[in-house]
Amino acid sequence: MGQTLAWIQRKVMAEEEHVFPDTLEGFGYHFNTEGLLRTIDQDEEFKFEVREGDHAYNQKHYNALGELIEKKIYSMMERDYKLQRTYLPMNAEEGEPRTFVFHSGDLYTNADKMLILVHGNGVVRAGQWARRLIINDCLNSGTQFPFIKWGRENGYSVIVANPNLNTLETPEARKRKTPIKIRNNSTPEEHLESVWRELVQRTPAKHVAIVAHSYGGVASLELAKNHLREFEERVFAMALTDSVHSLRQQEAEPDLVQFYKQHVVNWASAYDPLDAPLQTSEDEVPTVSAGTDKHEYTSYSSMHSIFKYFCARYEQTVHPTSRPFKVGEPNSLTEPTSSESQHLITRGQGEGEYSPEHPTQTPIGENGSNGDMDTDKQTDTSAETETQKKEVKSEL
């Protein structure tokens, strides 16, 4: 009887509604000048455990903080990077649920280059690669800010996709048993299709580059299947970071496979040094090491190589007589790498240790999982088991 009462009490406490602050400062946190989340009064790192032993409350506290950070990222893209918000579907009726994306002001006037950023699955929203990196590491590693900055400095118009905002997310809507889906945007695949039809097809950019992380690679492949001829004409390069796509399982036609072999590179999590060629058992997409075994870090750790890749591919596109670019060959991306460093890998299951350039703390996993593929549950330990590291494979 006593155990039953204790279980009922825990269940009631878990379902109890809590009122949390509606500002980051209300939680006692801010991002300092280095982009690190710190307490305002003591300059301390984030701590998951607010109430000792009350995991349900601590998780809700963490989720509420994460949603405020989401809004903070939105405002920073608008304020610091001068991006504009466009709502989809564009022909939505009054009161109809809508999603939104961000883009640069020159989207409809830049006839040269365009950069499209696509995050993975889970709780992340536009502008983010991994929420837990934003909270436990820094803005540079967890957000798409460095990619936006590089794109704008190098003459690209920019689109920041928002493939996980698929349903109405008002407090009232969240209480419904059945989510209210957003028309033409109810899945990541639908969202990218909507972005392509309602935005990209109306722009003059001749040279399009795409960066897609994790499940974003799956959605991007579906987009390419639907618009292969346009991809062949406009998309000069795609950079995937630990993508979980499959040319075979997604039934890519031979022409699409050939396009991917020529225009796409996947930076996968692995032991190997950055840009070391990797053999995969999955498909024929050229694959190299992202320089980290941590799934959520792959976009950040490989970004400078991605930038070099885009520059080389662009030059090859506009000046076809230039020397062909081959990923993984000596001096193509980084210093020469030994063929002895090649290993057979399964995408998304990298091994080894990596120390990011930014000297920050070891990130704490949400439910111990990797990056974006979490259920937005935070754990108060930094230990990662091998089983937890492999959870990203559940994306497919």
TORMIFI-935280 format. One record per residue (C-alpha): residue number from 1; residue in one letter; x negated, z negated, y. Coordinates in nm, 4 decimals, always signed. Example, Ala and Ser with C-alpha at 12.3 -4.5 7.8 and 13.67 -1.06 7.14 Angstrom:
2
     n   res         px         pz         py
     1     A    -1.2300    -0.7800    -0.4500
     2     S    -1.3670    -0.7140    -0.1060
end
This chain:
396
     n   res         px         pz         py
     1     M    +0.0000    +0.0000    +0.0000
     2     G    -0.2812    -0.0908    +0.2365
     3     Q    -0.4566    +0.2399    +0.1718
     4     T    -0.1333    +0.4289    +0.2410
     5     L    -0.0857    +0.2509    +0.5738
     6     A    -0.4457    +0.3203    +0.6695
     7     W    -0.3971    +0.6906    +0.5861
     8     I    -0.0794    +0.7027    +0.7973
     9     Q    -0.2576    +0.5370    +1.0890
    10     R    -0.5442    +0.7870    +1.0706
    11     K    -0.2972    +1.0782    +1.0556
    12     V    -0.1035    +0.9484    +1.3579
    13     M    -0.4264    +0.9009    +1.5526
    14     A    -0.5423    +1.2516    +1.4596
    15     E    -0.2163    +1.4032    +1.5836
    16     E    -0.2060    +1.1931    +1.8980
    17     E    -0.2114    +1.3981    +2.2152
    18     H    -0.4841    +1.3105    +2.4617
    19     V    -0.5105    +1.3981    +2.8269
    20     F    -0.8613    +1.5140    +2.9126
    21     P    -1.0131    +1.5975    +3.2529
    22     D    -0.9408    +1.9437    +3.3902
    23     T    -1.2883    +1.9999    +3.5365
    24     L    -1.6379    +1.9987    +3.3905
    25     E    -1.7334    +1.7341    +3.6445
    26     G    -1.4420    +1.5241    +3.5258
    27     F    -1.6112    +1.5100    +3.1860
    28     G    -1.9259    +1.3940    +3.3612
    29     Y    -2.1233    +1.7131    +3.2944
    30     H    -2.2705    +2.0009    +3.4899
    31     F    -2.5117    +2.2880    +3.4318
    32     N    -2.8415    +2.2156    +3.6047
    33     T    -3.0611    +2.4769    +3.7720
    34     E    -3.2174    +2.5651    +3.4352
    35     G    -2.8788    +2.6372    +3.2803
    36     L    -2.8757    +2.3227    +3.0652
    37     L    -2.5614    +2.1171    +3.0180
    38     R    -2.6457    +1.7650    +3.1343
    39     T    -2.4642    +1.4488    +3.2399
    40     I    -2.4302    +1.4223    +3.6143
    41     D    -2.5362    +1.0583    +3.6437
    42     Q    -2.8190    +1.0262    +3.3881
    43     D    -2.9248    +1.3887    +3.3289
    44     E    -2.8739    +1.3381    +2.9553
    45     E    -2.7993    +1.5938    +2.6873
    46     F    -2.4523    +1.6448    +2.5459
    47     K    -2.3353    +1.3812    +2.2998
    48     F    -2.0586    +1.4643    +2.0584
    49     E    -1.9615    +1.1097    +1.9675
    50     V    -1.7634    +0.9642    +2.2544
    51     R    -1.5701    +0.7145    +2.0444
    52     E    -1.7723    +0.5685    +1.7607
    53     G    -1.6215    +0.6522    +1.4234
    54     D    -1.3245    +0.8450    +1.5675
    55     H    -1.4065    +1.2010    +1.4652
    56     A    -1.0591    +1.3355    +1.5421
    57     Y    -1.0798    +1.2204    +1.9032
    58     N    -1.4392    +1.3361    +1.9410
    59     Q    -1.3458    +1.6816    +1.8118
    60     K    -1.0556    +1.7116    +2.0552
    61     H    -1.2844    +1.5950    +2.3355
    62     Y    -1.5367    +1.8619    +2.2378
    63     N    -1.2713    +2.1340    +2.2191
    64     A    -1.1346    +2.0425    +2.5624
    65     L    -1.4858    +2.0531    +2.7073
    66     G    -1.5444    +2.3911    +2.5426
    67     E    -1.2339    +2.5390    +2.7012
    68     L    -1.3495    +2.4281    +3.0457
    69     I    -1.6883    +2.5848    +2.9806
    70     E    -1.5056    +2.9033    +2.8867
    71     K    -1.3433    +2.9074    +3.2318
    72     K    -1.6801    +2.8233    +3.3887
    73     I    -1.8351    +3.1295    +3.2239
    74     Y    -1.5525    +3.3445    +3.3577
    75     S    -1.6026    +3.2189    +3.7128
    76     M    -1.9803    +3.2657    +3.6919
    77     M    -1.9397    +3.6269    +3.5819
    78     E    -1.7169    +3.6884    +3.8821
    79     R    -1.9191    +3.4871    +4.1326
    80     D    -2.2801    +3.5383    +4.0251
    81     Y    -2.2624    +3.8826    +3.8643
    82     K    -1.9824    +4.0284    +4.0789
    83     L    -1.7785    +4.1384    +3.7787
    84     Q    -1.4107    +4.2127    +3.8136
    85     R    -1.1272    +4.1099    +3.5828
    86     T    -0.8902    +4.3739    +3.4472
    87     Y    -0.5824    +4.2833    +3.2431
    88     L    -0.4690    +4.4630    +2.9280
    89     P    -0.2422    +4.6270    +2.8402
    90     M    -0.2381    +4.7923    +3.1794
    91     N    +0.1260    +4.8924    +3.1404
    92     A    +0.2417    +4.5397    +3.0529
    93     E    +0.5867    +4.4487    +3.1756
    94     E    +0.6437    +4.1463    +3.3965
    95     G    +0.5985    +3.8281    +3.1933
    96     E    +0.4458    +4.0094    +2.8965
    97     P    +0.1361    +3.8371    +2.7422
    98     R    -0.1906    +3.9985    +2.8467
    99     T    -0.5585    +3.9675    +2.7744
   100     F    -0.8405    +4.0626    +3.0097
   101     V    -1.1944    +4.1993    +3.0221
   102     F    -1.4656    +4.1929    +3.2859
   103     H    -1.6439    +4.4927    +3.4313
   104     S    -1.8730    +4.5891    +3.7153
   105     G    -1.7375    +4.7381    +4.0360
   106     D    -1.8967    +5.0772    +3.9704
   107     L    -1.7159    +5.1316    +3.6404
   108     Y    -1.5229    +5.4332    +3.7703
   109     T    -1.8024    +5.5782    +3.9846
   110     N    -2.1187    +5.5411    +3.7742
   111     A    -2.1567    +5.8775    +3.6047
   112     D    -2.4825    +5.7906    +3.4310
   113     K    -2.4998    +5.4767    +3.2151
   114     M    -2.2580    +5.2176    +3.0761
   115     L    -2.3251    +4.8991    +2.8755
   116     I    -2.0501    +4.7449    +2.6574
   117     L    -2.0925    +4.3885    +2.5243
   118     V    -1.8971    +4.2706    +2.2184
   119     H    -1.9193    +3.9134    +2.0872
   120     G    -1.8360    +3.7974    +1.7342
   121     N    -1.5435    +3.6146    +1.5799
   122     G    -1.4235    +3.2558    +1.6287
   123     V    -1.3757    +3.0462    +1.9426
   124     V    -1.6026    +3.2481    +2.1707
   125     R    -1.4500    +3.4431    +2.4575
   126     A    -1.5724    +3.7048    +2.7052
   127     G    -1.9278    +3.6425    +2.8234
   128     Q    -2.0268    +3.4201    +2.5284
   129     W    -2.2354    +3.4716    +2.2161
   130     A    -2.2034    +3.1138    +2.0834
   131     R    -2.0290    +2.8138    +2.2392
   132     R    -2.2446    +2.5631    +2.0580
   133     L    -2.5591    +2.7172    +2.2064
   134     I    -2.4110    +2.6940    +2.5553
   135     I    -2.3366    +2.3256    +2.5007
   136     N    -2.6416    +2.2221    +2.2991
   137     D    -2.9061    +2.4705    +2.4114
   138     C    -2.8667    +2.6666    +2.7350
   139     L    -2.6689    +2.9335    +2.9173
   140     N    -2.9316    +3.2011    +2.8557
   141     S    -2.9151    +3.1735    +2.4771
   142     G    -2.5415    +3.1170    +2.4445
   143     T    -2.4007    +3.3620    +2.6996
   144     Q    -2.4238    +3.7330    +2.7682
   145     F    -2.5629    +3.6681    +3.1172
   146     P    -2.9144    +3.8061    +3.0431
   147     F    -2.7610    +4.1284    +2.9096
   148     I    -2.5331    +4.1646    +3.2117
   149     K    -2.8255    +4.1019    +3.4469
   150     W    -3.0493    +4.3537    +3.2705
   151     G    -2.7751    +4.6143    +3.2633
   152     R    -2.7004    +4.5842    +3.6330
   153     E    -3.0704    +4.5908    +3.7258
   154     N    -3.1212    +4.9060    +3.5207
   155     G    -2.8369    +5.1150    +3.6569
   156     Y    -2.5644    +5.0488    +3.4007
   157     S    -2.2005    +4.9861    +3.4706
   158     V    -2.0946    +4.6965    +3.2453
   159     I    -1.7887    +4.6098    +3.0366
   160     V    -1.7628    +4.2612    +2.8843
   161     A    -1.5087    +4.2783    +2.6037
   162     N    -1.2849    +3.9869    +2.5039
   163     P    -1.1941    +4.0613    +2.1402
   164     N    -1.0858    +3.7083    +2.0398
   165     L    -0.8172    +3.6602    +2.3047
   166     N    -0.5414    +3.8031    +2.0860
   167     T    -0.2476    +3.5689    +2.1520
   168     L    -0.0899    +3.3864    +2.4427
   169     E    -0.2871    +3.0645    +2.4967
   170     T    -0.0669    +2.8591    +2.7285
   171     P    -0.0041    +2.4952    +2.6226
   172     E    +0.3550    +2.5820    +2.5391
   173     A    +0.2569    +2.8858    +2.3319
   174     R    +0.0058    +2.6850    +2.1310
   175     K    +0.2800    +2.4522    +2.0122
   176     R    +0.4654    +2.7389    +1.8478
   177     K    +0.4282    +2.7844    +1.4743
   178     T    +0.4053    +3.1615    +1.5208
   179     P    +0.1475    +3.2810    +1.7782
   180     I    +0.2674    +3.5191    +2.0493
   181     K    +0.0534    +3.8284    +1.9947
   182     I    -0.0764    +4.0440    +2.2789
   183     R    +0.0375    +4.4023    +2.2405
   184     N    -0.2401    +4.6429    +2.1377
   185     N    -0.4855    +4.3530    +2.1432
   186     S    -0.3758    +4.1312    +1.8537
   187     T    -0.7034    +4.1777    +1.6626
   188     P    -1.0671    +4.2427    +1.7660
   189     E    -1.0313    +4.5977    +1.6338
   190     E    -0.7157    +4.6593    +1.8379
   191     H    -0.8810    +4.5125    +2.1458
   192     L    -1.1821    +4.7450    +2.1321
   193     E    -0.9493    +5.0396    +2.0782
   194     S    -0.7558    +4.9315    +2.3861
   195     V    -1.0769    +4.8920    +2.5880
   196     W    -1.1891    +5.2396    +2.4866
   197     R    -0.8579    +5.4100    +2.5635
   198     E    -0.7650    +5.2208    +2.8804
   199     L    -1.1111    +5.1852    +3.0344
   200     V    -1.3960    +5.3846    +2.8798
   201     Q    -1.2073    +5.7149    +2.8492
   202     R    -1.1240    +5.6952    +3.2209
   203     T    -1.4852    +5.6523    +3.3302
   204     P    -1.7441    +5.9223    +3.4066
   205     A    -2.0467    +5.7595    +3.2375
   206     K    -2.2287    +6.0110    +3.0210
   207     H    -2.4560    +5.7657    +2.8396
   208     V    -2.2987    +5.4598    +2.6751
   209     A    -2.4874    +5.1746    +2.5067
   210     I    -2.3184    +4.9040    +2.2992
   211     V    -2.4361    +4.5575    +2.1937
   212     A    -2.2231    +4.3965    +1.9210
   213     H    -2.2846    +4.0605    +1.7526
   214     S    -2.1706    +3.9539    +1.4060
   215     Y    -1.8031    +4.0530    +1.3510
   216     G    -1.8306    +4.2591    +1.6681
   217     G    -2.0208    +4.5043    +1.4487
   218     V    -1.7173    +4.5376    +1.2224
   219     A    -1.4828    +4.6048    +1.5128
   220     S    -1.7312    +4.8496    +1.6693
   221     L    -1.7571    +5.0440    +1.3446
   222     E    -1.3780    +5.0786    +1.3329
   223     L    -1.3884    +5.2054    +1.6909
   224     A    -1.6556    +5.4582    +1.6007
   225     K    -1.4454    +5.5767    +1.3038
   226     N    -1.1540    +5.6452    +1.5397
   227     H    -1.3627    +5.8211    +1.8063
   228     L    -1.6617    +5.9698    +1.6269
   229     R    -1.6748    +6.2889    +1.8336
   230     E    -1.6702    +6.0889    +2.1562
   231     F    -1.9392    +5.8592    +2.0191
   232     E    -2.1539    +6.1586    +1.9330
   233     E    -2.1126    +6.2895    +2.2876
   234     R    -2.1472    +5.9664    +2.4858
   235     V    -2.2943    +5.6757    +2.2855
   236     F    -2.6709    +5.7160    +2.2875
   237     A    -2.7527    +5.3784    +2.1287
   238     M    -2.5932    +5.0777    +1.9597
   239     A    -2.7694    +4.7453    +1.9067
   240     L    -2.6172    +4.5151    +1.6480
   241     T    -2.7221    +4.1515    +1.6116
   242     D    -2.6710    +4.0097    +1.2629
   243     S    -2.3729    +4.2375    +1.2214
   244     V    -2.1542    +4.1872    +0.9154
   245     H    -2.0213    +4.5428    +0.9106
   246     S    -2.0364    +4.7567    +0.5962
   247     L    -2.0417    +5.1350    +0.6062
   248     R    -1.9378    +5.1363    +0.2428
   249     Q    -1.6574    +4.8803    +0.2532
   250     Q    -1.5242    +5.0204    +0.5800
   251     E    -1.5222    +5.3675    +0.4221
   252     A    -1.7381    +5.5463    +0.6767
   253     E    -1.7389    +5.9243    +0.6390
   254     P    -2.0753    +6.1060    +0.5974
   255     D    -2.0838    +6.2179    +0.9618
   256     L    -2.0377    +5.8587    +1.0780
   257     V    -2.3062    +5.7353    +0.8391
   258     Q    -2.5428    +5.9940    +0.9832
   259     F    -2.4567    +5.8848    +1.3374
   260     Y    -2.5318    +5.5227    +1.2499
   261     K    -2.8633    +5.6151    +1.0903
   262     Q    -2.9684    +5.7960    +1.4074
   263     H    -2.8205    +5.5822    +1.6864
   264     V    -2.7807    +5.2271    +1.5560
   265     V    -3.0205    +4.9409    +1.4825
   266     N    -2.9266    +4.6003    +1.3443
   267     W    -3.1414    +4.3003    +1.4415
   268     A    -3.0786    +4.0675    +1.1465
   269     S    -3.1620    +3.7018    +1.0926
   270     A    -3.4739    +3.6696    +0.8772
   271     Y    -3.8042    +3.4875    +0.8287
   272     D    -3.9966    +3.7890    +0.9484
   273     P    -4.1553    +3.8423    +1.2900
   274     L    -3.9437    +4.0067    +1.5580
   275     D    -3.8841    +4.3783    +1.4900
   276     A    -4.0393    +4.3738    +1.1425
   277     P    -3.8589    +4.6396    +0.9336
   278     L    -3.6205    +4.4997    +0.6726
   279     Q    -3.4703    +4.6568    +0.3654
   280     T    -3.1034    +4.5849    +0.3064
   281     S    -2.8753    +4.6229    +0.0098
   282     E    -2.5723    +4.6737    +0.2338
   283     D    -2.5953    +5.0164    +0.3964
   284     E    -2.8253    +5.2698    +0.5587
   285     V    -2.8318    +5.1309    +0.9125
   286     P    -3.1929    +5.0768    +1.0259
   287     T    -3.2461    +4.7002    +1.0168
   288     V    -3.5227    +4.4884    +1.1679
   289     S    -3.5843    +4.1182    +1.2063
   290     A    -3.4334    +3.9367    +1.5038
   291     G    -3.7239    +3.6922    +1.4902
   292     T    -3.5011    +3.4006    +1.3892
   293     D    -3.3224    +3.2834    +1.0775
   294     K    -3.0368    +3.1396    +1.2855
   295     H    -2.7376    +3.3719    +1.3053
   296     E    -2.6174    +3.2563    +1.6462
   297     Y    -2.9635    +3.3007    +1.8039
   298     T    -3.0083    +3.6649    +1.7062
   299     S    -2.8736    +3.8191    +2.0278
   300     Y    -3.0946    +3.5994    +2.2450
   301     S    -3.4100    +3.6242    +2.0347
   302     S    -3.3943    +4.0037    +2.0071
   303     M    -3.2715    +4.0912    +2.3565
   304     H    -3.6050    +4.2133    +2.4970
   305     S    -3.6495    +4.4397    +2.1962
   306     I    -3.2940    +4.5666    +2.2455
   307     F    -3.3716    +4.6437    +2.6099
   308     K    -3.6843    +4.8372    +2.5075
   309     Y    -3.4818    +5.0212    +2.2451
   310     F    -3.2181    +5.1247    +2.4978
   311     C    -3.4833    +5.2462    +2.7414
   312     A    -3.6555    +5.4510    +2.4725
   313     R    -3.3308    +5.5972    +2.3378
   314     Y    -3.2112    +5.6832    +2.6889
   315     E    -3.5350    +5.8669    +2.7684
   316     Q    -3.5121    +6.0537    +2.4402
   317     T    -3.1520    +6.1489    +2.5205
   318     V    -3.2097    +6.2783    +2.8725
   319     H    -3.5530    +6.4239    +2.7862
   320     P    -3.5179    +6.5592    +2.4310
   321     T    -3.8779    +6.6822    +2.4296
   322     S    -4.0119    +6.3252    +2.4449
   323     R    -4.1578    +6.1723    +2.1277
   324     P    -3.8785    +6.0642    +1.8882
   325     F    -3.8228    +5.6902    +1.8762
   326     K    -3.8428    +5.5284    +1.5342
   327     V    -3.7454    +5.1665    +1.5033
   328     G    -3.9968    +4.9486    +1.3236
   329     E    -4.2933    +5.1827    +1.3627
   330     P    -4.6053    +5.0383    +1.5297
   331     N    -4.5712    +4.9999    +1.9073
   332     S    -4.2117    +5.1259    +1.9053
   333     L    -4.0696    +4.7875    +1.9975
   334     T    -4.3434    +4.5277    +1.9733
   335     E    -4.6898    +4.4886    +1.8309
   336     P    -4.7618    +4.6535    +1.4937
   337     T    -4.6175    +4.4767    +1.1926
   338     S    -4.7501    +4.4833    +0.8378
   339     S    -4.5483    +4.6593    +0.5711
   340     E    -4.6201    +4.3544    +0.3593
   341     S    -4.3760    +4.1588    +0.5764
   342     Q    -4.0805    +4.3649    +0.4563
   343     H    -3.8359    +4.1752    +0.2372
   344     L    -3.5073    +4.2569    +0.0730
   345     I    -3.2408    +4.0690    +0.2702
   346     T    -2.8681    +4.0248    +0.2661
   347     R    -2.7322    +4.0578    +0.6158
   348     G    -2.6439    +3.7270    +0.7798
   349     Q    -2.8529    +3.5174    +0.5392
   350     G    -3.1884    +3.4943    +0.7135
   351     E    -3.4364    +3.2283    +0.6189
   352     G    -3.7213    +3.0481    +0.7906
   353     E    -3.7874    +2.8677    +1.1139
   354     Y    -3.7803    +2.9900    +1.4726
   355     S    -3.8623    +2.8235    +1.8000
   356     P    -3.6871    +2.9928    +2.0951
   357     E    -3.8865    +3.0595    +2.4078
   358     H    -3.6608    +2.8256    +2.6020
   359     P    -3.7890    +2.4685    +2.5372
   360     T    -3.4599    +2.3002    +2.4630
   361     Q    -3.3206    +2.0796    +2.1905
   362     T    -3.2214    +2.1919    +1.8432
   363     P    -2.8583    +2.3053    +1.8588
   364     I    -2.5942    +2.1048    +1.6812
   365     G    -2.3607    +2.3036    +1.4595
   366     E    -1.9862    +2.3152    +1.4967
   367     N    -1.8718    +2.2058    +1.1543
   368     G    -2.2256    +2.2841    +1.0481
   369     S    -2.1590    +2.6572    +1.0604
   370     N    -2.3501    +2.9344    +1.2255
   371     G    -2.2676    +3.0505    +1.5738
   372     D    -1.9399    +3.2162    +1.6432
   373     M    -1.7970    +3.1914    +1.2930
   374     D    -1.6737    +2.8355    +1.3207
   375     T    -1.3419    +2.6639    +1.3437
   376     D    -1.4632    +2.4974    +1.6611
   377     K    -1.5530    +2.1730    +1.4894
   378     Q    -1.8630    +1.9906    +1.6049
   379     T    -2.0798    +1.7646    +1.3952
   380     D    -2.2961    +1.4870    +1.5317
   381     T    -2.5964    +1.5771    +1.3204
   382     S    -2.8434    +1.8615    +1.3664
   383     A    -2.9152    +1.8943    +0.9944
   384     E    -2.8153    +2.2274    +0.8430
   385     T    -2.7771    +2.2740    +0.4688
   386     E    -2.8368    +2.6041    +0.2986
   387     T    -2.4653    +2.6250    +0.2181
   388     Q    -2.3791    +2.5797    +0.5848
   389     K    -2.6252    +2.8467    +0.6890
   390     K    -2.4485    +3.0989    +0.4655
   391     E    -2.0958    +3.0329    +0.5953
   392     V    -2.1189    +3.3322    +0.8267
   393     K    -2.0724    +3.5562    +0.5231
   394     S    -1.7093    +3.4506    +0.5160
   395     E    -1.6435    +3.6705    +0.8187
   396     L    -1.5581    +3.9689    +0.6029
end
